[in-house]
Amino acid sequence: MIIDNDLLTCKEIKYSLQDDITDVYYTQSVEEAIHMLQKESYSLVIMDACLSQYGGTALIQQIRIMNPLPVLALSETASTADKVAALKCGADDFLNKPYDLEECLARAQALMRRYTQLNHITGRNYALVSHGNLMLDTARRQVTVGNEKVILTKKEYDLLLYFIKNSNRVLTFEQIYNAVWHEEYLMDNSTIFYHVGNLRKKIKVDWIESVYGIGYRIRGIN
């Protein structure tokens, strides 16, 4: 994702970096950027370190809270002190404007490569799955609600992932049991009740709705 007030910078980097295996998105709005980062998975942020809508260092800190993905900061006015502040807040690299496009792309690709390798990620298998303020890192099987990490058992995690992947659907007890436990369904729902009850307590959400006698409805988040 590219976050920059300068539309030319956004388009130049996007169309140079994008290829068959790399999707690049840009926005000039910090609010939209935060919304997109909450909803979708990214492996790199390239951003202006001096965004007028929001302190650049504050945005870097916000990104770090949401997801520890690499950040390449750009600036045409930053002093040495500003660069140091950005790096201390979590930026992984810094590049002055006007930048050499080839150098910018090389730095971006190096950061993405390092990120995917450190997280044992290949291709597009680095997806984060989100539902409202809940985020699942499917590569590391980690769950966060807001800014807090939530510890789930294996079955609770599998159940949560199955629910989120089937949002806006009514899931029967049999469907749930077959998908999560991979065993023959014997009409005993006590195991499902137990795990769903624990899951609701831990993640504190209201979108897992009971459908009496059938199963659960997973309400989507608008």
Number of C-alpha atoms within 10 A of each C-alpha: 22 23 25 24 18 11 12 10 19 21 16 11 21 19 12 12 18 12 10 5 8 12 13 19 18 20 19 18 15 20 12 13 21 15 11 15 18 22 17 13 18 21 22 20 25 22 28 25 30 21 19 11 12 13 13 22 23 15 22 24 18 16 21 16 13 19 19 14 20 23 26 24 26 24 21 13 11 16 11 9 9 16 21 13 15 27 18 13 17 22 25 14 17 21 19 17 13 10 13 10 14 12 11 19 15 11 16 21 14 11 21 18 15 14 18 17 11 9 11 12 16 10 8 13 11 19 15 22 18 22 20 14 14 21 22 21 16 15 13 12 14 15 23 18 19 15 13 12 14 13 14 17 11 11 15 21 20 15 20 22 18 16 22 20 13 15 17 14 14 18 20 15 20 18 13 18 21 13 13 18 14 10 10 9 14 8 9 11 13 9 11 20 13 11 17 19 12 15 20 15 10 14 19 12 14 9 19 19 13 14 14 7 8 12 19 20 19 22 18 14 11 5
